[in-house]
Amino acid sequence: MTTRLLTNIGELLTNDPALGDESPVGRLTCAAVIVDDERVLWVGPAATAPDADERHDARGAAVVPGFVDSHTHLIFAGERSDEFEARMAGERYDGAGITRTVEATRAASDEQLREESSARLAALRAGGVTTVEVKSGYALDVQGEARLVDLAAELTEDVTFLGAHAVPKEFARDRARYVELVAGEMMSRCARAKWTDVFCDEGAFDVDEARVVLEAGRRAGHQLRLHANQIVDIGGVTLAVEMQCASVDHCTFVSDQDVERLAASSTVATLLPGAEFSTRSPYSSGRRLLDAGVSVALATDCNPGTSYVTSMSFVVALAVREMGLSVDEALWSATRGGALALRRGDVGHLSVGARSDLVILDAPRAAHLAYRPGAQLVREVWRSATE
């Protein structure tokens, strides 16, 4: 394999305290890194860097691990900008708009969905996302969910089955039958999924329904995650911890007991500030969670109704401005935190042996990602050839 030396790095965030300044982001200055097509081979001071096949000058730029976007709904058709306008005028978000996207997605061809989801993925990639999770959830029937899972598998290895996103209109009077369908035939047809997820909240699925689906996912060999506590607290965080979910996502409304449970568990709290921005909801308190010892991730929640966001830089800026995270904490959460939420040890950091996923910024310090929101600060994205 070809080895590449990236040298003259002004600031390198490794997310490995053993390599840098002992902070969680493992900061090095005047640094260099050597990678091959798949892995990180060496990290250290530029002055002591060994030779490599190719040499690249970072020209004093900051370099960070590739972003890990652990919560997206990339595969959908249609758009719902009118709902955004209504919320900006004061209408409350209640989750009902999902059915509009279901109708549009069911009617779309494979080629349309493939083209549009690939464009969204390209936007994420251009902004520095090197690892991404993609959910189904906008078909809500057996054939359609299997189709979305298969399309998602063309984009990523972290595919999530989300048949329990909403109850479709045809099952409005027989919720139990729909839950049975999701946990049975629909899940078995979505064998390419790695994860099972449920939207457990007011207007979606209650705790008992969510438990049925999660238990079926576990029997199917899936790993588990959960949408919860976005609209109100109906006990979703408690369920996520009980079921040992890798991640519980949103966490907008959490009790002190929820925070204690999360802190004592391996479940990551994935925060989605784009959703709060787009629904005019209160922001989750990342500061409260971190101070209690909870592991936190940040993700875009890219979807057509409540967070049509394809910029992790914007997510980082919102987390710093609105959720109380420091810049270092936000960057760690958008990289190593996202990797924890996907139970991945090979991404989200730049230790020797990690995947060679990194982002070269057009700025001397990583803080510019929050300092200059809206600016295009990603100069280059290096991605490992390993999939």
Beta strands, then each sheet from edge to edge (+ up, - down):
strand 1: 4-13
strand 2: 27-35
strand 3: 40-45
strand 4: 54-57
strand 5: 62-65
strand 6: 67-69
strand 7: 129-135
strand 8: 158-164
strand 9: 195-200
strand 10: 223-228
strand 11: 247-250
strand 12: 268-271
strand 13: 296-298
strand 14: 358-361
strand 15: 378-382
sheet 1: 3+ 2- 1+ 4+
sheet 2: 3+ 2- 1+ 5+ 14- 15+
sheet 3: 6+ 7+ 8+ 9+ 10+ 11+ 12+ 13+
end
